[in-house]
Each structure stands twice: as C-alpha cells, then as structure tokens.
Amino acid sequence: MSEIDRNWTRRAVLAGAGCASLALLPGGPARAANLGATLTGLLGRASDSALDQLSQPGAFYNDPAVRIALPLVGRSAGGALDSLLNVGQQFGLTNNITRKLNDAAGLAARAAKPVFRTAISRLTLADVPGIATQADGATQYLQRSAGAELKDKLRPLVDAALLQVGAYRQVDRLARTSSLIRAAGITREKLGDSVSTQALGGIFRYIGAEEGKLRADPLGSADGLLKGLLGN
C-alpha cells in the first residue's frame, strides 16, 4: 500500500469512528474540544476572507464562476430566451441590469459576516471527524447544516441591496416596456430569490477555496492539532 493510500485509509477510519475516536485521542475530550475550536476558527477565517473578497466592487461580475445572471438566463438556461436577452443586453434594452445584480450581491456579501459567523458558531463536536478529513469539509458542513437558514438570512440583505442599486425599479420598468422581460417572467420575487441562491452558491465556493488554502498553509489556522489528527 502506498503512503497516499495509507493516509486516505487513516482518514476514512477517523471519519467512520466519529466522536468516540476523538475521545480516545491523547488528551481525550479536551483535545477533541480543541479540535472543534480549531475547525470553527478555520471556517470563520475562511468565511470572513471569502466575504471580504466578494464584497469588493465588481468581484461577483468579474468572476464567471460566480457571476449572477438573470433568472432562467446564463450558466444553466441557454436556448432561445437566453439568446434574445443577450441581444437585448447588447443593444441596451435591459440597461445592463446584470451588472446591477452582481453589485447587489457584493453589497449583500459585505453585510453577511455576522450571519455566517452565527451559523459557524453552532458547529457540533459530532460533525468534527468528517469535517477534519476533507479539504473543504467545514464548508460542506456549513452548507449542509445551515444552507437553508443562511439563504433565508441572506434574502433580506439581497432585497435591500437590489433596492439600493436600483435593480428592482429597473425590473418593474422593464416589465412594462420589454417583451423579453415579460417572456422570462422576471418579477421582484423571482429576481430576489434567484440572486440570493446564486450569491450563496458563490459565497460557499469562495469559502471552500479559502478553507483549502488555510489547511495547506503550514503556518496557518490548521496548526499542529489538525495536522496531527490527519497524520500529516
């Protein structure tokens, strides 16, 4: 068995053993508690860093991987309606509303730090083994355990941001004057929900990337406690 295989086997055993395995580590429950604190600290730093990046002007729009699109348009839609709206954008018919959506997502990200910190603070010790054995395990935990709640908390921030940048007013106006927008069925409710969903997906993507960087940094947040558990 190669060294890589041995490492993955060790990680799988730890993940399957759950809290009982942590209690048997040198230092017992206290060491396990320290590990939990290390992981929540790591996730908190990753979350703060991700939100700081995405709150910078143009951050969402300039990254195609997280760019916010009109509902039913963009990465997953395609088709005739997508083409029509793209043409409309080029001729100014939609008045660059996509840029406003991305600006709103950035404003919401700026205001979302306390929301994410609160969710992170509720990490439980039972989740630690699976979190510790994956490069983005803490991010996956947060998305799995608090994704729906975070979307609910993010939505008012998105609504406020969409109002601030004028996106809602523009959608109302375009719905009266543009057959393209009417054909897409884009309303304030649909727009707010879509931007919230897309923004949250982008935030999780960035948190996962930041978590991976912190774990890979020998002088960073993971420190000897986490690396010792993983056998690194």
C-alpha positions in Angstrom: 0.0 0.0 0.0 1.4 3.4 -1.0 1.8 6.3 1.5 -1.1 8.1 -0.1 -3.3 5.0 0.2 -2.3 4.7 3.9 -3.2 8.3 4.5 -6.6 8.0 2.9 -7.3 4.8 4.8 -6.4 6.6 8.1 -8.7 9.4 7.2 -11.6 7.1 6.3 -11.2 5.2 9.6 -11.3 8.5 11.6 -14.4 9.7 9.7 -16.2 6.5 10.4 -15.2 6.3 14.1 -17.0 9.6 14.9 -16.7 11.2 18.3 -15.6 8.0 20.0 -12.4 8.1 18.2 -11.8 11.7 19.2 -12.4 10.9 22.8 -9.6 8.2 22.7 -7.0 10.7 21.3 -4.3 11.8 23.8 -6.0 14.4 25.9 -9.4 12.9 25.4 -12.5 15.1 25.3 -10.4 18.3 25.9 -8.3 17.6 22.8 -11.4 16.9 20.9 -12.9 20.2 22.1 -9.7 22.0 21.0 -10.0 20.4 17.6 -13.6 21.6 17.3 -12.5 25.1 18.2 -9.6 24.9 15.7 -12.0 23.9 12.9 -14.6 26.5 13.7 -11.9 29.1 13.8 -10.6 27.9 10.4 -14.1 28.1 8.9 -14.6 31.5 10.4 -11.5 32.8 8.9 -12.3 31.2 5.5 -15.8 32.8 5.7 -14.5 36.3 6.5 -11.9 36.1 3.8 -14.4 34.9 1.2 -16.9 37.6 2.1 -14.2 40.3 2.1 -13.2 39.2 -1.5 -16.8 39.1 -2.8 -17.7 42.4 -1.3 -15.1 44.2 -3.4 -16.5 46.3 -6.3 -17.0 44.1 -9.3 -16.0 40.8 -7.6 -19.1 38.8 -8.5 -19.3 40.2 -12.0 -15.6 39.8 -12.8 -15.5 36.1 -11.9 -17.5 34.0 -14.4 -17.6 31.1 -11.9 -19.8 33.1 -9.5 -21.3 35.8 -11.8 -25.0 36.5 -11.0 -27.3 36.0 -14.1 -30.9 37.0 -14.7 -33.3 34.2 -13.7 -33.5 31.5 -16.4 -30.6 33.0 -18.1 -26.9 32.2 -18.1 -25.0 29.1 -17.0 -27.9 26.7 -16.8 -30.6 28.0 -19.1 -29.4 28.7 -22.6 -31.8 28.4 -25.5 -33.8 31.0 -27.5 -34.8 33.1 -24.5 -31.2 33.3 -23.4 -30.1 34.4 -26.8 -32.8 37.1 -27.0 -31.9 38.5 -23.7 -28.2 38.6 -24.6 -29.1 40.5 -27.7 -31.3 42.8 -25.7 -28.3 43.4 -23.3 -26.0 44.3 -26.2 -28.5 46.9 -27.6 -29.1 48.4 -24.1 -32.7 47.0 -23.9 -32.0 45.6 -20.4 -29.8 48.6 -19.5 -27.0 46.4 -18.0 -29.2 45.1 -15.3 -26.9 42.0 -14.9 -24.2 44.3 -13.6 -26.6 45.7 -11.0 -27.5 42.2 -9.8 -23.8 41.5 -9.2 -23.3 44.8 -7.5 -26.2 43.9 -5.2 -24.7 40.5 -4.4 -21.5 42.2 -3.4 -23.3 44.6 -1.1 -25.2 41.6 0.5 -21.9 39.8 1.0 -20.4 42.8 2.8 -23.3 42.7 5.3 -23.4 38.9 5.7 -20.4 38.3 8.0 -22.4 38.2 11.3 -24.9 35.8 9.7 -22.2 33.4 8.7 -20.4 33.7 12.0 -23.5 32.8 13.9 -24.1 29.7 11.8 -20.4 28.7 12.2 -20.6 29.0 16.0 -23.2 26.2 16.1 -20.7 23.5 14.7 -21.1 20.5 17.0 -18.4 18.0 18.0 -20.3 15.1 16.3 -19.5 16.7 13.0 -15.8 17.0 13.5 -14.4 13.7 12.1 -16.0 14.2 8.6 -15.0 17.9 8.6 -11.4 17.1 9.5 -10.8 14.6 6.8 -11.9 16.7 3.7 -10.1 19.7 2.3 -13.4 21.7 2.2 -15.1 19.6 4.9 -16.0 22.6 7.1 -17.5 24.4 4.2 -19.6 21.3 3.2 -20.7 21.1 6.8 -21.9 24.7 6.8 -23.7 24.3 3.5 -25.3 21.0 4.6 -26.4 22.1 8.1 -27.2 25.8 7.6 -27.6 26.4 3.9 -31.4 26.9 4.0 -31.1 29.1 7.1 -28.3 31.2 5.5 -30.4 31.7 2.4 -33.3 33.0 4.5 -31.0 35.3 6.4 -29.3 36.5 3.2 -32.5 37.2 1.3 -33.3 40.5 3.2 -29.8 41.7 2.6 -30.1 40.9 -1.1 -33.5 42.7 -1.2 -32.1 45.8 0.4 -29.1 45.7 -2.0 -31.3 45.3 -5.0 -33.3 48.3 -4.0 -30.1 50.3 -3.3 -28.6 49.7 -6.7 -32.0 50.3 -8.4 -32.4 46.8 -9.8 -35.9 46.3 -8.6 -37.1 49.6 -10.0 -35.4 48.7 -13.3 -37.1 45.3 -13.4 -40.5 46.9 -12.8 -39.9 49.4 -15.6 -38.6 46.8 -18.0 -41.6 44.5 -17.2 -43.8 47.3 -18.5 -41.8 48.1 -21.6 -39.8 44.9 -22.6 -41.4 41.8 -24.0 -38.2 40.0 -23.3 -38.5 40.5 -19.6 -42.2 39.7 -19.6 -41.4 36.5 -21.6 -38.9 35.5 -19.0 -41.5 36.0 -16.2 -39.0 38.0 -14.2 -40.6 39.6 -11.1 -39.2 41.2 -7.9 -39.9 37.9 -6.0 -38.3 35.7 -8.7 -35.3 38.1 -9.0 -34.7 38.3 -5.3 -34.9 34.6 -4.8 -32.6 33.9 -7.8 -29.9 36.4 -6.7 -30.0 35.0 -3.2 -29.5 31.5 -4.4 -26.7 32.4 -6.8 -24.9 34.6 -4.4 -25.0 32.0 -1.7 -23.6 29.4 -4.1 -20.8 31.8 -5.0 -20.0 32.5 -1.3 -19.8 28.8 -0.5 -17.5 28.3 -3.5 -15.2 31.0 -2.2 -15.3 29.8 1.4 -14.3 26.3 0.3 -11.4 27.7 -1.7 -10.3 29.7 1.3 -10.6 26.7 3.6 -8.4 24.7 1.3 -5.7 27.5 1.4 -5.8 27.7 5.2 -5.4 23.9 5.5 -2.5 23.9 3.1 -0.6 26.6 4.9 1.7 25.0 7.5 1.8 28.2 9.5 -1.9 28.9 9.2 -5.1 28.1 11.1 -4.9 24.3 10.8 -1.8 24.2 13.1 -0.4 21.0 14.7 -3.6 19.9 16.3 -5.5 19.4 13.0 -2.4 18.1 11.1 -1.7 15.6 13.9 -5.2 14.2 13.6 -4.9 13.8 9.9 -1.5 12.1 10.2 0.3 14.8 8.1 
